[in-house]
Amino acid sequence: MSPLNNDDLHRIFEKLDQNGDGFVSLDELKCLLERIGVQTSTDELEQLVGKTSLDLLNFVCFYDTIIKANIGDDQSETDEKGSDAESNLAEAFKVYDLNGDGVISCEELQSVLSQLGMWDEHGGRDCKSMIGLYDMNSDGVLDFEEFKNMMVG
């Protein structure tokens, strides 16, 4: 999805901070990653993060770093980095395309957002509207190109 706003990141942080200590431990972060199908060890996460826990500011910085690395917001990327970004987007697409049919439906989007703790029935989020913003052929689902436009747009 397109980059999250600070309110979304704060809600995710609060849900991840299971013990309420104001920090997200690597174990808590690892649980989130496993929910979305990313398998990693705590040691790998510590090498990536450089710390054993993240406060809210560190969490937002970590998120921003991941988004920039995976989506390729840096316009001066080489072709090689661009193909890495494309590969990362393809992997992200597979996370949302739960049934593997090559498109992301409203139900799949809602399911993944629920797994991430970002879906709130009362929060006014409407998957049809979210998909509708990027559904260029008006078929009610997102294909990979539409998903890519959503992620980098």
Buried (B, 14 or more C-beta within 10 A) or exposed (E): BBEBEEEBBBBBBBBBBEEEEEBBBBEBBBEBEEEEEEEBEEEEBEEBBEBEBBBBEBBBEBBBEEBEBBBBEEEEEEEEEEEBBEEBBEEBBEBBBBEEEEBBBBEBBBBBBEBBBBBEEEEEBEBEEBBEEBBEEEEEBBBBEBBBBBBEE
